[in-house]
Amino acid sequence: MTVTRADLPSLTGMRWAAAFMVFGLHIVVASMLDPDSAGSKVASLLFGAGEIGVSFFFVLSGFVLMWSARPGDSPLRFWRRRLARIYPVHIVTALLAVVLGATLGQLARPDVFYGVPDFDVFLTNVFLIHSWIPGEQQSLNTVSWTLACEAFFYLTFPIWGALARRLSARGAWVFALVSVGLVVLPAYVQGELPAVHWLQAFPAARIGEFTLGVALARLVALEAWRGPRLEIAVGVMLLSYFLVPVWPGQYAFSVATIIGFGVLIPAAAVADLRNEQSFWRSPTMVRLGELSFAFYMVHLLVIRVVRRAAPGLVRLHSTPELFVVAGIFVVSLGLAWALYEYVETPCRRFLTRPRQAVSNRPTALDVRA
């Protein structure tokens, strides 16, 4: 028997954890903390592998899109809904990055407005194709490279979704194993050819994470998932996370934790379907999960503004630096709330209104990169 469609709020709560890991990593790599302070050492231990939060988003995206796919849905309607969910916040934060760059210096490549040869950087970023172009992958709002990957995933999902719906449980397992292979392959190539370091942000090189999520959703829907319970899956994920530094660098950003994510996401879904206890679907975690996309998109801009406009607040020692980081977090979260309430939600309603008769409030399955 196939499980009926349902919301999976634990996955929404987990989105916040992934976004917070990326925030912590950017605090570390932006040299916000005194490298000799205890806070810096703890932050490096906790968030040094925070980039794997992006891999979580990619796997999760494939899972929820497959799980929530509407029977008889056309590709055009699907693409329209996905565009409505990610594009407004992307445009606002990209323009904000340009304004900040123009006022605070080389924060966000302000030359895209002043030099014709560089105007293509602005255009490729706005249209979410910059991750396909080595050298432009980190332009404007740096984190938007993941949206370019997601745009590619959305473009190809009708193919993967149609394939997965035709698979038996055995076929879905094979699909999952092939997807893991597609995660390993780019890392191996990067290890053999260090010059192609840009593969880390290259959309086609990250497709395996997305298709793994699609395959896992099919297994859960067929009641063929036989992985560990949520508590054990969290333990596996934590173990793989803290072992990331052991792996060679090219394997650290996705391969090191792919098995952890591969057991964690379906375990959380099954826990929700069985109405088992889950910290991740508490009201607070679900609400933070709803804000996670906007938080992810704005936090690095806030960090860069502080570093550029208030350099005296960088690399303080002990207690003062914790207050600075806490302030950056609060401001980022506040801006995320404003983006969610006044950009993301109303724009989504406007862009989907003519053809969407269902409730306009995002569900727990509303996942973005």
Secondary structure, 3 states (H helix, E strand, C coil): CCCCCCCCHHHHHHHHHHHHHHHHHHHHHCCCECCCCHHHHHHHHHHCCCCHHHHHHHHHHHHHHHHCCCCCCCHHHHHHHHHHHHHHHHHHHHHHHHHHHHHHCCCCCCHHHHCHHHHHHHHHHHCCCHHHCCCCCCCCCHHHHHHHHHHHHHHHHHHHHHHHHCCCHHHHHHHHHHHHHHHHHHHHHHHHCHHHHHHHHCHHHHHHHHHHHHHHHHHHHCCCCCCCCHHHHHHHHHHHHHCHHHCCHHHHCCHHHHHHHHHHHHHHHHHHHCCCCCHHHCHHHHHHHHHHHHHHHHHHHHHHHHHHHCHHHCCECCHHHHHHHHHHHHHHHHHHHHHHHHHHHHHHHHHHHHHCCCCCCCCCCCCCC
